[in-house]
Amino acid sequence: MAEQRRSDRPGREASAGRRQSSERPQQQQRSQGRADTQRRTAGRSGRPAAAARPGLSRRTNEPPVPEDVDTRSLHASVRAELRGLPKELADIVAAHLVAAGRLVDEDPELAYAHAEAARRRAARLPIVREAAAETAYAAGHYDVALSEFRALRRMTGTQDYLPVMADCERALGRPHNALKLAREAERVRLEPALRVEMIIVEAGARRDLGQDDEAQRILERAVSVRPEAAPALAVARLRYAYADALLYAGKDSEAHQWFVAAAKLDHDQETDAQQRVDELDGMVIDYNDEDDADVDGAQPQSP
């Protein structure tokens, strides 16, 4: 899920830490209640009662798992990672992961809630932390996402999270930190698609700092990447970013050319490159539902 980065919109501060601290007194009360029950039962039977297995009960603030969730849809590598958990616990975590993946595009906030439910039960599994990171990112909780991506980097040892970490820093209003991560990425070997993403984030951070000429220079230098060297969509995104920088600089004609070049590679319309081309061509269509209402309610005129 990490391949597609955020648009230029501000991050929303999450309150995961506050939720955890507010839940702690309730957890202590529940633990004390279980201990009292065990002591009373031990007095009758001579041995303590078995405690409920942790992670199986649902908290009141957790979303229920949809009834039609099929955990068999998980990738085999994910199922293999979950095998280290007890069977019942693994089934619950798997169900929340499926729900999170299903909802991340249409309802990222709910997807994040499902990923958090999985994380509470299996925080040591990288696949669970990745789901929490990706859904937090999609929901705009960039501080939470950054924390999770940092944890993933430590857990896995991979540098693949550097671009999205830099983007989170930028979303949180810290472009200098984003540039530090971009310099760090130059010292490691990122795969072409991720390298393109880092270039786009780096240029965006320069623009955040008011360094528009430098942002354009970074993109101009990178836009010569051939489609064979990186996936088509990655090159399309790079061309789109360069076109946007040119348009921002008032170079409409050059921007048009690069938006066209981006649209040619964006076969599934993951960007709005074709829409930007149409706008520059003067083919903007403002569709207003009120126009239909006027037409429907209009009375025919007498000849």
C-alpha positions as CSV (number, residue, x, y, z in Angstrom):
1,M,0.0,0.0,0.0
2,A,2.9,2.4,0.5
3,E,3.5,3.1,-3.2
4,Q,1.0,5.8,-3.6
5,R,1.9,8.9,-1.5
6,R,-0.4,11.6,-0.1
7,S,-1.6,14.7,-1.9
8,D,-0.5,18.1,-0.6
9,R,-2.9,18.2,2.3
10,P,-2.1,18.9,5.9
11,G,-1.7,15.9,8.3
12,R,-4.2,15.5,11.1
13,E,-2.7,14.9,14.6
14,A,-3.7,11.5,16.0
15,S,-4.3,10.8,19.7
16,A,-3.1,7.2,20.0
17,G,-1.0,8.0,23.0
18,R,-3.9,9.7,24.8
19,R,-6.2,6.8,24.1
20,Q,-3.7,4.3,25.6
21,S,-3.2,6.4,28.7
22,S,-7.0,6.9,29.3
23,E,-7.5,3.2,28.9
24,R,-4.9,2.2,31.5
25,P,-7.1,2.8,34.7
26,Q,-9.8,0.7,33.1
27,Q,-7.3,-2.1,32.4
28,Q,-6.1,-1.9,36.0
29,Q,-9.7,-2.2,37.3
30,R,-10.4,-5.2,35.1
31,S,-7.1,-6.9,36.2
32,Q,-8.0,-6.3,39.9
33,G,-11.5,-7.7,39.3
34,R,-10.1,-10.9,37.6
35,A,-7.6,-11.3,40.5
36,D,-10.4,-11.0,43.1
37,T,-12.4,-13.6,41.2
38,Q,-9.5,-16.0,41.0
39,R,-8.8,-15.7,44.8
40,R,-12.5,-16.4,45.6
41,T,-12.6,-19.4,43.3
42,A,-9.3,-20.7,44.7
43,G,-10.8,-20.6,48.2
44,R,-13.5,-23.0,47.0
45,S,-11.6,-25.3,44.8
46,G,-8.0,-25.1,46.1
47,R,-6.6,-23.8,42.8
48,P,-6.9,-20.5,40.9
49,A,-9.4,-20.3,38.0
50,A,-8.0,-20.0,34.5
51,A,-7.9,-16.4,33.3
52,A,-9.5,-15.5,30.0
53,R,-7.0,-15.8,27.1
54,P,-5.8,-12.3,26.3
55,G,-6.7,-10.7,23.0
56,L,-9.9,-12.6,22.3
57,S,-12.4,-10.2,23.7
58,R,-13.4,-7.1,21.7
59,R,-13.1,-3.7,23.3
60,T,-16.0,-1.4,23.1
61,N,-14.1,1.1,20.9
62,E,-13.1,-1.6,18.4
63,P,-15.1,-2.0,15.2
64,P,-16.8,-5.4,14.8
65,V,-15.4,-7.6,12.0
66,P,-17.7,-7.8,9.0
67,E,-19.5,-11.1,8.8
68,D,-18.5,-11.7,5.2
69,V,-14.7,-11.4,5.8
70,D,-12.8,-14.3,4.3
71,T,-9.3,-14.6,5.8
72,R,-8.3,-17.0,3.0
73,S,-8.0,-14.0,0.8
74,L,-4.8,-13.0,2.7
75,H,-1.5,-13.6,0.9
76,A,0.2,-16.9,1.9
77,S,3.2,-15.0,3.4
78,V,0.8,-13.1,5.7
79,R,-0.9,-16.3,6.8
80,A,2.5,-17.8,7.4
81,E,3.5,-14.8,9.6
82,L,0.3,-15.2,11.6
83,R,1.0,-18.9,12.4
84,G,3.1,-17.9,15.3
85,L,0.0,-16.8,17.1
86,P,-2.5,-19.1,18.9
87,K,-5.2,-20.3,16.4
88,E,-8.1,-18.2,17.8
89,L,-6.0,-15.1,18.2
90,A,-4.6,-15.5,14.7
91,D,-8.1,-15.8,13.3
92,I,-9.2,-12.5,14.9
93,V,-6.0,-10.6,13.8
94,A,-6.4,-12.0,10.2
95,A,-10.0,-10.9,10.1
96,H,-9.1,-7.3,11.1
97,L,-6.3,-7.2,8.6
98,V,-8.7,-8.3,5.8
99,A,-11.2,-5.6,6.9
100,A,-8.5,-3.0,7.0
101,G,-7.3,-3.8,3.5
102,R,-10.8,-3.8,2.1
103,L,-11.7,-0.4,3.6
104,V,-8.5,1.6,3.2
105,D,-9.6,3.3,0.1
106,E,-13.3,3.9,0.8
107,D,-13.1,4.5,4.6
108,P,-9.5,4.9,5.8
109,E,-10.5,5.9,9.3
110,L,-12.5,2.7,9.8
111,A,-9.6,0.8,8.2
112,Y,-7.2,2.4,10.7
113,A,-9.5,1.3,13.5
114,H,-9.4,-2.3,12.3
115,A,-5.6,-2.2,11.9
116,E,-5.3,-0.8,15.4
117,A,-7.4,-3.7,16.7
118,A,-5.0,-6.1,15.0
119,R,-2.0,-4.2,16.4
120,R,-3.3,-4.4,20.0
121,R,-3.2,-8.2,19.7
122,A,-0.1,-8.8,17.7
123,A,2.2,-5.7,17.8
124,R,5.3,-7.8,17.3
125,L,4.4,-8.9,13.8
126,P,5.7,-6.7,11.0
127,I,2.7,-7.3,8.8
128,V,0.4,-6.0,11.5
129,R,2.6,-2.9,12.1
130,E,2.6,-2.3,8.3
131,A,-1.2,-2.4,8.2
132,A,-1.3,0.1,11.1
133,A,1.2,2.4,9.4
134,E,-0.5,2.3,6.0
135,T,-4.0,2.9,7.3
136,A,-2.9,5.7,9.6
137,Y,-1.2,7.3,6.6
138,A,-4.3,6.9,4.5
139,A,-6.4,8.4,7.3
140,G,-4.1,11.4,7.6
141,H,-2.7,10.4,11.0
142,Y,0.8,11.2,9.9
143,D,2.4,11.3,13.3
144,V,1.1,7.8,14.0
145,A,2.1,6.6,10.6
146,L,5.6,8.0,11.0
147,S,6.0,6.2,14.4
148,E,4.8,2.9,12.8
149,F,7.1,3.2,9.8
150,R,10.0,3.9,12.0
151,A,9.2,0.8,14.0
152,L,8.9,-1.2,10.8
153,R,12.3,0.0,9.7
154,R,13.9,-1.2,12.9
155,M,12.0,-4.5,12.9
156,T,12.8,-5.4,9.2
157,G,16.1,-3.6,8.6
158,T,14.8,-2.4,5.2
159,Q,15.2,1.2,3.9
160,D,12.1,1.0,1.7
161,Y,10.1,3.1,4.2
162,L,12.3,6.2,3.8
163,P,10.2,7.9,1.1
164,V,6.9,7.6,3.0
165,M,8.6,8.6,6.3
166,A,9.9,11.7,4.5
167,D,6.4,12.4,3.2
168,C,5.0,12.1,6.8
169,E,7.6,14.6,8.0
170,R,6.6,16.9,5.2
171,A,2.9,16.5,6.1
172,L,3.7,17.3,9.7
173,G,5.2,20.6,8.6
174,R,8.8,19.5,9.0
175,P,10.4,19.8,5.5
176,H,13.9,20.0,6.9
177,N,13.4,16.5,8.4
178,A,12.1,15.3,5.1
179,L,15.3,16.5,3.4
180,K,17.5,14.8,5.9
181,L,15.7,11.5,5.1
182,A,16.2,12.2,1.3
183,R,19.9,12.6,1.9
184,E,19.9,9.4,3.8
185,A,18.1,7.7,1.0
186,E,20.9,8.7,-1.4
187,R,23.3,6.5,0.6
188,V,21.2,3.4,0.2
189,R,20.0,1.5,-2.9
190,L,16.3,2.0,-3.3
191,E,14.4,0.3,-6.0
192,P,13.5,2.6,-9.0
193,A,9.9,3.2,-8.0
194,L,10.8,4.2,-4.4
195,R,13.7,6.3,-5.7
196,V,11.2,8.2,-7.8
197,E,8.9,8.7,-4.8
198,M,11.7,10.1,-2.8
199,I,12.6,12.6,-5.5
200,I,9.0,13.8,-5.6
201,V,8.9,14.2,-1.8
202,E,12.3,16.0,-1.8
203,A,11.1,18.4,-4.5
204,G,7.9,19.0,-2.5
205,A,9.9,19.7,0.6
206,R,11.9,22.3,-1.3
207,R,8.7,24.0,-2.4
208,D,7.5,24.0,1.2
209,L,10.6,25.9,2.1
210,G,10.0,28.4,-0.8
211,Q,12.8,27.0,-2.8
212,D,10.8,26.7,-6.0
213,D,13.7,26.9,-8.4
214,E,15.6,24.1,-6.6
215,A,12.4,22.0,-6.6
216,Q,12.1,22.4,-10.4
217,R,15.8,21.6,-10.8
218,I,15.5,18.4,-8.9
219,L,12.6,17.2,-11.0
220,E,14.1,18.4,-14.2
221,R,17.2,16.3,-13.5
222,A,15.2,13.2,-12.6
223,V,12.5,13.5,-15.3
224,S,14.9,12.0,-17.9
225,V,14.4,8.6,-16.3
226,R,13.3,6.2,-19.0
227,P,10.1,4.2,-18.6
228,E,12.2,1.0,-18.7
229,A,14.2,2.0,-15.6
230,A,11.1,2.3,-13.4
231,P,7.5,1.2,-13.5
232,A,5.3,3.2,-15.9
233,L,3.2,4.7,-13.1
234,A,6.2,5.8,-11.2
235,V,7.5,7.7,-14.3
236,A,4.1,9.1,-14.9
237,R,4.0,10.5,-11.3
238,L,7.5,12.0,-11.8
239,R,6.4,13.6,-15.1
240,Y,3.2,14.9,-13.4
241,A,5.2,16.4,-10.5
242,Y,7.5,18.2,-13.0
243,A,4.6,19.5,-15.0
244,D,3.0,20.8,-11.9
245,A,6.2,22.6,-10.9
246,L,6.4,24.1,-14.4
247,L,2.8,25.3,-14.2
248,Y,3.5,26.8,-10.8
249,A,6.4,28.7,-12.3
250,G,4.0,30.1,-15.0
251,K,5.4,27.9,-17.8
252,D,2.0,26.7,-19.1
253,S,3.1,25.5,-22.5
254,E,5.9,23.3,-21.1
255,A,3.6,22.1,-18.3
256,H,1.1,21.0,-20.9
257,Q,3.6,18.9,-22.7
258,W,4.6,17.1,-19.5
259,F,1.1,16.6,-18.4
260,V,0.4,14.9,-21.8
261,A,3.6,12.8,-21.3
262,A,2.4,11.7,-17.9
263,A,-1.1,10.9,-19.1
264,K,0.4,8.6,-21.8
265,L,1.9,6.4,-19.1
266,D,-1.0,6.6,-16.7
267,H,-3.1,4.0,-18.2
268,D,-5.3,3.4,-15.2
269,Q,-5.7,7.1,-14.5
270,E,-4.1,6.9,-11.0
271,T,-3.2,10.6,-11.4
272,D,-5.5,13.4,-12.9
273,A,-2.9,14.1,-15.6
274,Q,-5.5,13.9,-18.4
275,Q,-7.8,16.2,-16.5
276,R,-5.0,18.8,-16.2
277,V,-4.4,18.5,-19.9
278,D,-8.1,19.2,-20.6
279,E,-8.0,22.2,-18.2
280,L,-5.0,23.7,-20.0
281,D,-6.8,23.0,-23.3
282,G,-9.7,25.0,-22.1
283,M,-12.0,22.0,-21.9
284,V,-13.1,22.5,-18.3
285,I,-16.7,21.3,-17.7
286,D,-18.4,22.5,-14.5
287,Y,-21.1,20.1,-13.8
288,N,-23.8,21.4,-11.4
289,D,-26.7,19.3,-10.2
290,E,-28.8,22.5,-9.9
291,D,-28.7,22.8,-13.7
292,D,-30.5,19.5,-14.0
293,A,-33.1,20.6,-11.5
294,D,-33.7,23.8,-13.5
295,V,-34.1,21.8,-16.7
296,D,-36.4,19.2,-15.1
297,G,-38.6,21.9,-13.5
298,A,-38.7,24.2,-16.5
299,Q,-42.0,24.8,-18.2
300,P,-42.1,24.5,-22.0
301,Q,-42.4,27.8,-23.7
302,S,-45.3,28.6,-26.1
303,P,-44.2,28.8,-29.7
